Amino acid sequence: FGNARLMGPMAVALGQTFGVTVIGLVIAVVLGIGYAVVMSQWRLAERVLYPYAVILQTIPILALVPLIGIWLGYGFPARVVVCVIIAIFPMIANTLFGLQSATAAAHDLFTLNKATRWQRLLKLQFPAAVPAIFTGLRNAAGLAVIGAIVGDYFFQQGAPGIGGLLRVYTERLQMDALLTAVTLTALFGVIVFTV
């Protein structure tokens, strides 16, 4: 597992990456669910907003990273933004699909009982969307790890994350340290995905 003296800096860097991952994932989940709720309640909003979500997903993040660095600096906030951009689309797409998955018969029952829009959302659509939301959360968790590592790799200000160490080890051709860092990164991704 590589040189034991490297494990200390790698553990600290992994802690930094963990912080970026958790904060980015929480922001992506909240924004993604909110975005999907707005689109599920107003068809016009879905037609207007959904293409922007698709565009955000299809733009190569490596093209956006320099702009994010210029706008936000090269520290912790920029890393979190990269993480959010990469992780948000599965939350939007899966939540929207889940909110729209309630059956027509269930909607008719709510209409017969004169349910308000918010009652329909909270008592019909959200319960129907729970499986899809958790699928989106699982996908977003894996992508949040990737986003945190990409942010660490490119933004070198502040405490280095594991992505920053990957960059340093690559530039210095330290293959043992690089393989150890890659292994830790993979284990970290599996743990976050599983949790």
CORMO-V414103 format. One record per residue. RES is the residue in one small letter. SS is DSSP state (~ for helix, > for strand, _ for the rest). PHI is phi as a letter, one per 40 degrees, with the letter a starting at -180 (none if undefined). D_FIRST is the distance of its C-alpha to the first C-alpha in Angstrom with 2 decimals. Layout:
res = {RES:RES}
ss = {SS:SS}
phi = {PHI:PHI}
d_first = {D_FIRST:D_FIRST}
This chain:
res = {f:g:n:a:r:l:m:g:p:m:a:v:a:l:g:q:t:f:g:v:t:v:i:g:l:v:i:a:v:v:l:g:i:g:y:a:v:v:m:s:q:w:r:l:a:e:r:v:l:y:p:y:a:v:i:l:q:t:i:p:i:l:a:l:v:p:l:i:g:i:w:l:g:y:g:f:p:a:r:v:v:v:c:v:i:i:a:i:f:p:m:i:a:n:t:l:f:g:l:q:s:a:t:a:a:a:h:d:l:f:t:l:n:k:a:t:r:w:q:r:l:l:k:l:q:f:p:a:a:v:p:a:i:f:t:g:l:r:n:a:a:g:l:a:v:i:g:a:i:v:g:d:y:f:f:q:q:g:a:p:g:i:g:g:l:l:r:v:y:t:e:r:l:q:m:d:a:l:l:t:a:v:t:l:t:a:l:f:g:v:i:v:f:t:v}
ss = {_:_:_:~:~:~:~:~:~:~:~:~:~:~:~:~:~:~:~:~:~:~:~:~:~:~:~:~:~:~:~:~:~:~:~:~:~:~:~:~:~:_:~:~:~:~:~:~:~:~:~:~:~:~:~:~:~:~:_:_:~:~:~:~:~:~:~:~:~:~:~:~:_:_:_:~:~:~:~:~:~:~:~:~:~:~:~:~:~:~:~:~:~:~:~:~:~:~:~:_:_:_:_:~:~:~:~:~:~:~:~:~:_:_:_:_:~:~:~:~:~:~:~:~:~:~:~:~:~:~:~:~:~:~:~:~:~:~:~:~:~:~:~:~:~:~:~:~:~:~:~:~:~:~:_:_:_:_:_:_:_:~:~:~:~:~:~:~:~:~:~:_:_:_:~:~:~:~:~:~:~:~:~:~:~:~:~:~:~:~:~:~:~:~:_}
phi = {none:g:c:c:c:c:c:c:c:c:c:c:c:c:c:c:c:c:c:c:c:c:c:c:c:c:c:c:c:c:c:c:c:c:c:c:c:d:c:c:c:b:d:c:c:c:c:c:c:c:d:c:c:c:c:d:c:c:c:c:c:c:c:c:d:c:c:c:c:c:c:b:g:b:b:d:c:c:c:c:c:d:c:c:d:c:c:c:c:c:c:c:c:c:c:c:d:c:c:c:c:c:c:c:c:c:c:c:c:c:c:c:c:f:c:c:d:c:c:c:c:c:b:b:c:c:d:c:c:d:d:c:c:c:c:c:c:c:c:c:c:c:c:c:c:c:c:c:c:c:c:c:c:c:b:b:c:g:c:c:c:c:c:c:c:d:c:c:c:c:c:c:f:c:c:c:c:c:c:c:c:c:c:c:c:c:c:c:c:c:c:c:c:c:c}
d_first = {0.00:3.77:6.79:7.79:10.96:9.81:8.91:12.70:14.04:11.82:13.07:16.53:16.46:15.47:18.40:20.65:19.85:20.49:23.84:24.85:23.97:26.01:28.94:29.06:28.96:31.70:33.85:33.40:34.39:37.42:38.63:38.03:39.95:42.67:43.06:43.34:45.88:48.05:47.99:48.78:51.79:53.44:53.58:54.44:51.30:49.25:51.00:50.49:46.97:45.03:45.23:43.57:40.64:40.35:40.64:37.89:35.63:36.60:36.42:33.23:31.23:30.42:34.20:34.47:31.61:33.70:36.66:34.74:33.51:37.10:38.56:36.14:34.39:30.74:29.39:28.53:31.66:31.10:27.56:29.09:31.88:29.59:27.80:31.25:32.61:29.88:29.95:33.69:35.18:33.93:35.39:38.68:39.08:38.13:40.09:43.11:43.02:42.83:45.66:47.82:47.13:49.71:52.56:55.97:57.58:55.51:56.50:60.12:60.01:58.80:61.52:64.18:63.15:63.36:59.76:58.86:56.14:53.82:54.60:53.81:50.50:49.41:50.85:50.56:48.22:45.29:45.19:45.36:42.54:39.98:38.19:38.06:36.87:33.91:33.10:33.25:31.09:28.34:28.51:28.80:25.73:23.53:25.43:25.20:21.42:22.03:24.86:22.97:20.27:23.17:25.00:22.14:21.74:25.48:26.64:25.41:27.73:26.72:23.33:20.66:18.93:15.70:17.98:19.14:15.76:15.31:18.72:18.12:15.04:17.18:20.21:18.63:16.96:13.58:11.80:8.26:8.74:10.62:8.37:5.81:9.30:10.73:8.52:9.39:12.81:13.33:12.62:14.90:17.48:17.62:18.15:20.86:22.47:22.63:24.07}
